[in-house]
Amino acid sequence: MDVIVVENLVKKYKDVLAVNGVSFTVRKGEIFALLGPNGAGKTTTIHIIATLLKPTSGRVIVEGYDAVKEPGKVRRLIGIVFQEPSLDQQLTAYDNMYIHGRLYGYSGNELRKRILELLEFVDLKEYAFKQVKHFSGGMKRRLEIARGLLTNPDILILDEPTIGLDPQSRARVWEYVRKLKNDLGMTILMTTHYLDEADELADRIAIMDHGRIIAMGTSLELKNMLGSDVIYLKLSKQAPESLCREFNGVKDCRLLEDGLIELVVENANKVLPEVMKLVMEKGYEIREVSYRKPSLNEVFLHLTGRELRDSLEASSPPRGRWHR
């Protein structure tokens, strides 16, 4: 079931075309990421969905309600965590939550109970009555997520949820985002320019650039656009050149030193089981298997001719490794 439907969305600011014909859907209970560099149109798109901006043309439907014609009904369905910090630094965590709840019509024991439950959910209950100015960046971000959940929304929008955070704080925020989906079944629409964040969290990703969506799908589907994976097999002994001719579905095969074979294939997930079976049938013991898939940065490079440089992927090890 699609809970957000975006159709041919356009937003112009005088001579600037910020969003240019964007269309996508978000399914109930999934994490959907808009991935792209700063200025790609991601934040403008989610502000239109959240009824904070009106589109120049196109439409947005949230759970059957038109975001332009029925903004009040849409707002009751959505919680949002903005890219820019919006907490009152002089107030306590509890008071920041309390004021937000009162603005939405909550009061009394119901509001108090809800605040404490959410602070506990993000591991901030013991800091409920501490001033926010003493919080770390990660704590503030978790408080903003808790505040976004205060009205019990069906959909949570996260705009660059971990921007500026250290790796440990980013990992904690990722943990809570996963809990929202897995424990509460919440639908999450997020923007990010971190490739690893989209790769780790999102069920589906839409890559945006210059106001357009240039590719969309699961992380694996996007990476498979490039077609070539590389498989490395470490055998117990050196194989003859003739072994390369035995493999099916292989674009290229090279015999390297010390019993290592390099195979370039269209899809490693599909070919690898057949390759391993053939090698073992030929009497070779497999000491090690690894494969390298194209990264999202390589997909972005392929689509745009430039890298999305804000990635942490460059320092990540190849995926998929087994040892015997």
C-alpha angles and dihedrals in degrees: 000000000000112000095177123040119183116187125191094323117194129181123180129186105194102289096355120093101203097171119025118191099320118180130174143128132227118212125220112271098010134117108234119188130201102207124191147105124289109287094029092120098256098126093043089053095052092044088058091049090050090051092244091119133029117229123238087227141339126059143257123209119193115190090332097314124114110236092215100040098036106028095150093058092047093050092055089059097049137071117190136197110197126219092236117064112258103177124119102244094202095055128077122253089254093051093049088054093042095054091048091050093049090052088058094049100261120136147154125019092340091062094042092051093047093050094051092045092054094044088053090048090059094039095249101110093107089055095048094118098037120107112258091229088074093054124104120240092260093050091051091051091050090049090052090052090050090050090050088056095049095097091049094242124195090220129037119201116202117190109201092329097191103032111145095006126130118247094261093051091046090054091052092051090049088053092056093045089055090048091053090056100037100038102031102025090231123171110233128194112188139174123212142160091200110102094200091052093056090043094051101041113025127090088196132013132204112199111214129195130166092355096308136099104238099178138005137186143083118320090256093049091052093048091047089060087081091054103208126098124173122225123194120199120189108201129194090244140015113280124216122251089251090071090070090063091057096066121096123209093021121134096194138002129194131180110220131186126294096023095304119147123194118204125186110204140170096238121008094195090059100039102038098076091051092047093051092047092052094048092051091047088056089058101256123137113224111223098177140002127193135162134192122211126198112268126232087251089060089049090052090047090051093050100041107021092241138076126255091230100190090083130122091199095095091075095043120107121241113278125242114037130163129180130200 
